[in-house]
């Protein structure tokens, strides 16, 4: 069995347990993709065919959660807008990868996703969220 491609570390925490748990799930999804990388490209394609819809659905749900928390906590509209733009660009990139996935190497897919996750957490999420934010109207 392959070791994990990426490992969650506390330095990735944005201070909101719900968001951190969702980020951990994204790490697990990348590790799952990585675990299915092998020398048989047809097996990789078959695996990716099985998980692609769940991956996109999870990413969209996660982005919606982030945006809802920002709106609930009256985060500056400019920051929310920038976040939404970055989310939309990533969804577009993921959809492009999915539509062309038979041409892609699964290593490239894993690297694309993890590079985006690392950059997004470090550059956007850590500057947009803090531990004092509410996650619901309760």
C-alpha positions in Angstrom: 0.0 0.0 0.0 1.3 3.5 -0.9 1.9 6.0 1.8 -0.3 9.1 1.8 0.4 11.7 -0.9 -0.3 14.5 1.6 -0.7 14.6 5.3 -2.9 17.0 7.2 -1.0 19.3 9.6 -2.2 21.8 12.1 -0.6 24.6 10.0 -3.4 24.1 7.5 -6.1 24.9 10.1 -8.2 28.0 9.5 -9.6 27.8 13.0 -13.1 26.7 12.1 -13.6 23.0 12.8 -16.2 22.5 10.1 -13.9 24.0 7.4 -10.9 22.1 8.7 -12.9 18.9 8.6 -13.9 19.6 5.0 -10.3 20.4 4.1 -9.2 17.1 5.7 -11.8 15.3 3.5 -10.3 17.0 0.5 -6.8 15.7 1.5 -8.3 12.2 1.9 -9.8 12.4 -1.6 -6.4 13.3 -3.0 -4.8 10.5 -1.1 -7.5 8.1 -2.5 -6.7 9.3 -6.1 -3.0 8.8 -5.4 -3.6 5.3 -4.0 -5.2 4.3 -7.3 -2.3 5.5 -9.4 -0.6 2.6 -11.0 1.0 1.6 -14.3 -2.2 0.5 -15.9 -3.7 3.7 -17.3 -7.0 2.0 -18.1 -7.5 1.1 -14.4 -6.8 4.7 -13.5 -9.4 5.9 -16.0 -11.9 3.4 -14.7 -11.3 4.6 -11.1 -11.5 8.2 -12.0 -14.8 7.6 -13.9 -16.2 6.2 -10.6 -15.2 9.1 -8.4 -15.3 12.2 -10.5 -18.9 13.1 -9.8 -18.4 12.7 -6.1 -15.3 14.8 -6.2 -17.0 17.7 -8.0 -20.0 17.5 -5.7 -17.9 17.5 -2.6 -15.8 20.5 -3.8 -19.0 22.5 -4.7 -20.5 21.7 -1.3 -17.3 22.8 0.5 -17.1 26.1 -1.5 -20.8 26.7 -0.6 -20.0 26.2 3.1 -17.1 28.6 3.0 -19.1 31.3 1.2 -22.1 30.8 3.6 -19.8 31.2 6.6 -18.3 34.4 5.2 -21.7 35.8 4.4 -23.1 34.9 7.9 -20.1 36.7 9.5 -20.4 39.8 7.3 -17.0 39.3 5.7 -16.1 42.2 3.5 -17.9 41.9 0.1 -14.7 42.3 -1.8 -13.1 39.3 0.0 -16.3 37.2 -0.5 -16.3 38.1 -4.2 -12.6 37.3 -4.6 -13.2 33.9 -2.9 -16.2 33.2 -5.2 -14.1 34.0 -8.3 -11.3 31.7 -7.2 -13.8 28.9 -6.4 -15.5 29.3 -9.8 -12.1 29.2 -11.5 -11.2 25.9 -9.7 -14.5 24.3 -10.5 -13.9 25.3 -14.2 -10.4 23.7 -14.0 -11.7 20.5 -12.4 -14.5 20.3 -15.0 -11.9 20.7 -17.7 -9.7 17.9 -16.2 -12.8 15.7 -15.9 -13.8 16.2 -19.5 -10.2 15.5 -20.7 -9.4 12.9 -18.0 -8.6 10.2 -20.4 -5.6 12.3 -21.6 -4.4 13.1 -18.1 -2.0 11.2 -16.0 -3.5 10.7 -12.6 -0.4 12.0 -11.0 -1.1 15.3 -12.7 -4.7 15.3 -11.4 -3.5 14.7 -7.8 -0.9 17.4 -8.1 -3.4 19.9 -9.7 -5.8 19.4 -6.8 -3.3 19.5 -4.0 -1.5 22.5 -5.4 -4.7 24.3 -5.6 -5.8 23.3 -2.1 -2.5 24.3 -0.5 -2.5 27.7 -2.3 -6.1 28.3 -1.5 -5.9 27.5 2.2 -2.7 29.6 2.6 -3.6 32.6 0.5 -7.3 32.8 0.8 -8.9 30.8 3.6 -6.4 31.8 6.3 -7.0 35.5 5.5 -10.8 35.1 5.3 -11.7 33.0 8.3 -11.0 33.1 12.1 -11.9 30.9 15.0 -14.5 33.4 16.3 -16.8 33.0 13.3 -20.2 31.6 13.5 -21.0 28.6 11.3 -24.8 28.8 11.6 -27.6 31.2 12.6 -28.0 29.4 16.0 
